[in-house]
Amino acid sequence: MRIMLYFLKTDMSRIKQLFLTYSSFWVFLVFYKIGSGLHYALLAPLGEMVLPLWMVGAMIGIGSIIQMLLDVPAGRLLDRFGYLRLLKLTSFVFLLASVALMLHLTALVFLLSLFLGTFGWLFFGPGVDAYTLSQAPSRRAGTFISFRDIFSSVGVVLPSALLGWILTFNVPSMGIVIFGAMVIAFSALFFCPKEKRLPNAARQLPTHHHYIHRRPLRETLTVLKRLNPASFTLLLLTFSSATFYGIVWFVVPLVIAHQANSGLMSIGLGIFDFSIVVLGFVLGNLADRGNKRSLVFFGLLLFSVTAILIGFNFGWLFILFGFLATTGDEMASISLWSWLHALDHEHAHDGLLAGIINLSNDLGWAVGPMMAGILYGVLGPSWTIASGGFLILFTWIVYQLFMAYYPRPIGGIVPRKPHRARHRA
């Protein structure tokens, strides 16, 4: 018993030391997400003031496409110039995006802030991943990554909860709030432990799309076909869920801006990340021991049904359905990721698979706002959100068709799957 207590005490001491050593990095994550997340959530309400809504959705979608196209050069620049240096640059660019909002809001000012915000996001995801890979101790990598995910989620939940209140501000005041958060994030980077440069072989982050560009289309399709049905279903789920969340983050801020009593909706935006924090470990164990075919079936069904219903009640039911929708999403994605891992005996194309899945996620975040910008004025908020749910229902139908031609999934331990944010990242 004493030995167990000794090791437990030692383990907690090391976790505490890891937390304190990188405390400035956790501060950076929280305040960067507060500023950038608030900026993204305000794009639709602010854009609506100066541009047709369909054009606002198109511009936000184009911004995501620009990020997707520049992902490879961004990764190479990170490797060449350093992770902290470019994280400082990306934070400074977001400072300029917030300064633009302090000006009198016009179509040109809105587009300038959107343009700067697009490049402000560019180095954040791969930069944080690269810094994590370079700094995480080999025996505490999981703890380091968990800290990263937790503080990133905290930075999303806080501005989501305050969005209804912030929308009552005038536009320059909104810019000042974002500016303040970004100043803290930018300053925190100067106190982060200096990065350890990774060897060339380790610098190729699995989120970078160069894994796709370096291989011909035929090889990519061959790998996906060999790992079916898990590979194509996971690819389709990643795209459809990102599209759905892109629609939600476009529509819900508009609903909050248009309705006087919409305080619960701000909480609802944060529920998507909160459910993963609460249930992630439980769902991982369930995928370890349960029937993967059934888990994917019920996960997709739960996700699709609640995603369709979520937009028809903007009160407590929105929060409940949001929690259930993300639960179904995570249940299906963890099971599919585990199934994919079990099918891939060679693991010779892990980077390629991760790159394709990340590409489909980015594509969904580009399509979602475009769809929402067009459908919002035609169908209204409820049916616009439901359209994203119907896309997930289509994924569930395709999965059923796959099951008629493929054998049942085999068992296996769930690997650590890449964190898939339910917010813009």
N, C-alpha and C positions, 0 to 999 in steps of 0.2 A: 504493500500500500504506500509506504514511504517512497519507494522507487518511482511508482506511478505519479505521485504528487510532485516529486522532484522534476521528472521529465515534463509534466504539465506546466509547472512553474517556469522551467527553462524555455519551453516552447512559447508561452505567453510573453516572456521577456524578450525573445527574439522578434516576435510579431510587433510588440510595442516599439522596439528599436527600429524596425523597418518603417513603421508608421511615422516615427519622429524624424528619422533621417531624411525621408522624402516628403515631409509635411508641406514644404513649399510647392512641390509638384501637385499634391492633392488640392491645395488652395488654387493653383492655376486651373486645374480641371474644373473645379466647382464654378469659379467666376467666369472662366471662358464660356462654359456651357450656359451660364445665366445670361451673359451678354449676347452670345451668338444665337442661343435658343429663343430669346426674347425678340431679337431682330428678325429671325425667320418667322415667328408667330405673328409679327406685326405687318409682314409684307402684304398679305391679302387685304386687311382693313385699310392700310395706308394707300396701297395701290388703287383700291376702289375709289378713292377720293379724286384721283387725277387721271385715271385711264379706264377704258372699258374692262370689265372683269375678265373676259376671255383673253384679253391681251396681257393682263397681270399674270394669269395662269401660264400663258405661253412663255412669258419672260422668266418666271421662276423655273419652269421646266427646262428652258434653254440654258439657264445658269447651271442646272444639274448636269446637263449634257456637256457643257464646257469643262466642268470639273472631271467628268468621266474621261474626256478626250485628253486632258492634261495630267491624268493620274500617273502615267509612265514617266514623263519628264519630271514631275514633282518628286517621284521616288528617287530618280537619279540625282537630282539636285540635293535632296536630303543626304544621300550617301556621300556626296562630294563636299558639301559645305557644313554639314553638321546638323543634328536634330534640334538642339536648343536654339541655335542661331536662326533657323527658319521658323521655329515656333514663335520666336520673338517677332520675326517679320510678319507672320500671319496675324499675330495679335495686334501689331501696329496698323496693319491694313484695316482690321476691323475697327480700330479706333477712328480711322478716317471715315469709315462707313457710318459710324455714329455721329461724327461731326457733321456729315452731310445732312443728317436728319435735323440738326439744329437750325438749318437754314429754312427759309420759307418753302413749304412743300409745293413743288411743281412736278410735272411729269419728268423733266430732266433731272431734278434732284432725286426723285424716287429711283430712276434708272441708274443714277450714279451710285446711290447707296447699295442697290441690288448688285451692281457690277463689282463694287469693292467687297461686299459680303461674299460673293461667289469666290473671289480669290482669297478672302479671309478664311474660308473653309478648306482651301486647297491643300495646305500642308498639315492641317490639324490631325486628321485621322491617321495617315501614314506616319506623321511625325511622332505622335503619341505612341503608336505601335512600335516604331523603331526604338524610341527611348526606352520603352518597356522591355523590349528584347535585350537591349544593351545593359540595362541596369538590374533587372530582376535576378536575385541570387538563385543559383541552380536548385537549391533545396527549398526555396521559398517562392518559386515562380508563380505557383497557383495563388498564393496569398497576395503577391504583388498585383497580379492581374485582377483578382477580386477587388482589391482596393481601388484599382483603376475604374472598374465597372461601377462600383458603388458610388464613388464620388462623381463620376460622370452622370449617373442617374439622379443624384441629389441636385446637381446643377440644372437638370431638366425639370424636376418636380417643382423647385422653388419658383422659377418664373411662370410656370404653368398655373400655379396656385394664385399668383399675383396678377395674372394677365387681365382679368376683369377690372381690377382697380387701376392698372396702368393705362388701360384704354380710355379712362376718363381724363387723362392728362392731355395737354396740348402736345403737338408733335415735337417741338424743341425739347420739352421736358422728357419725352420718351427717349430722345437722343441722349440727353444728359444721364439718364439711368443706365443706358447701355454703355455709354462712355465711362461711367464710374466703375462698372463691373470689369470692363476691359483694361482699365488702368491698373486695377488690383491684379488681374491675371498677368498682364505684361510685366508688372513689377516683380511678381512672385518668381518668374522665370530666372531672374538674376540671382536668386538664392538657391536654385536647384543644384544638386550635386552634379559635377561635371560628368558628361557622358563618357562611357567607355566605347571606343570605336570598335565596331564589329569586324571580324575578318570578312573578306569579299564574299565567301560562300554563304555567310550567315546574313548578309545584308539584304538579300532578296526576300522582301516581305511577301507573304502569301496573299495579301490584299492587293498587290500591284498587278495591273493588267498585262504586264510584259510576259507573264507566263502564257497568256493566250496569244499574244503577238508573235512569240518566238516559235510557235508550232502551226503547221498548216491546218486548214479547216478540216481536212479529211481525218487527221489524227485526233483532233478534238471530238469530232462526231463519233469516231470509233471508240474512244474512251467512254463517252456518255452512253453509247449503245451497250457496251459491255457491262456497265454497272446499272443498267435499267432493271426494275422500274424506279429504284431509289433515286438515281441521278436526275432523271428528267422530272420526276415529281417534286424533288427538292428544288430544282431550278425553277419550275413553274410556281411553286409555293413562295419562293423567295421574291419572285417578280410580283405576284398578285398581292402578297402581304405588303410589300413596299409601296405598291400603287395605292392600296387601301389606306395605309398610314399617311401617305402623301395627300390623299383626298381629305382625311380627317384634319390634318394640320392646316389645310387651306380653308376648310368650311367652318370648323369650330370657332376660330378667332373671329370670323365674320358674324356668326351667330351671337357670340359674346358682345360684339360691337353693336349689334342691332337690337338686342333684347335688354331691357332694363334689369330683369331678375334672372341673371345667368351665372351667379357665383359658383354654382356646382359644376358648371361646364369647365371652369379653369382647373378644378380638382380632377375632372374627368380626363383632361389631357395628360396629367401625370400618372393616371392609373395604369397606363400601358407598361410603364417601366416598373411601377410598384409591384405589380403582380409577378414579374420575373424575380424580383428580389425575394418575395415571399415564398414562391413555389418552385423556383429553379432547381433547388437541390432535390426536392421531393419528386419532381417530374423526371429528373435524371435517374434516380433510383428505380422509378417505375419503368422507364425504358430499358434499364438493365435486366429487369426480371420479368417484365410483361410480354405479351404477344405483340410484336411490332406492327403486324398487319392490322390488328384491332385498334391499337393506339393511334395509328395514322388515320384509320377510318373515323374513329370517334373524335379525334383531335380536329381534323378537317371539317367534320360535320358541325361540331360545336363552334368552331371559328366562323364558318360561313353563315350559320343561322344567326348567331349573335351579332355578327358584323352587319347583316342586313337589318336587324331590328334596332341597332344602336342609335340610329339617327331619328327614330320616330318618337323618342321621348328624351328631352333635354333636361331631365331632372336626375333623381336618384337612380332610375333605371339605366341611364346613360353610364353611370359609374359601374353598376353591376354588370351590364352587358360588356363594357370595356374590359373589366377584369376577366370575365369568362372568355371573351374573344381572344385576348392575349394568352390565356391559359391553353386554349385549344391550339393556337398558333405554336406555342412552345412545345406542347405535347407532341404535335405532328412533326415539327422540325427536329427535335432531339431524337425522336424515333427514326426518322429518315436519315439523319446524320449517322446514327449508330448502324443502321442497316447498310448504308453506303460504305462505312468503314469495314463492316464484316464481309461485304462482297469484294472489296478491293484487297486481294491477298498480297499483291506485289507492292502496293503503295509507291509506285514509281511516278505517279502523276498527281500527287497531293497538291502541289502548287498550282497546277493547271486547273484542277477541280475547284480549288478555293478561288482562283481568279475568275472562273466562269460564274460561280455563284455570286461573287462580289459584283461582277458586271451586271448580272440580272437584277441585283438589289439597287444599284445605281440607276439602271434603266427604269425601274419601277418608281423611284423617287422623281424621275423626270416626267414620266407619263401621268402620275397621280395629279399634280397641280394643273397640268394641261387639261385633263379630263374635267377636273373640278371647275376650272375657269369657264369652260364651255357649258357644262351641265347645270351649274348653280342658277344661272338666269333662266334656264328653260324648265328645269324640274324642281328647283327649290333645294334647300339644304338636306332634307330627309332622304329624298330619292337619290340625290347626288352621292351621299354616303352609302346608301343601299347599293348603288351601282358597283362600288368597290367590293361589297359583300358578295354580289352575284359573280364577280370575277373569281373569288375564292371558291364559291359553289361550283364553278366550272372546273376548277382544279380538283375538287372532290370527285366530280363525275369522271374526269380523265383518269384519276387514280383507280376508280372502279373498273373502267375499261381495261386498264393495265393488269389488274388482278385476275382478269379472265385468261390471260396468256402467260403469266409468270407464276412460278411456284411461291410458296409461302416463304417469308424471310427467315433466315437462320438467326440464332442467338448470338450474343457477343456483348462485350463490355462497351459502354458508351464512352467514346473518346472526348476530350475537351474540344467542343465545337467553337468556332469563332463567334464572338459576341455580336448579335445582330440587333442594332438599336431600333427601337420603335419610334424614334425621332430623327430629325435630320442630323447626319453625322458625316 
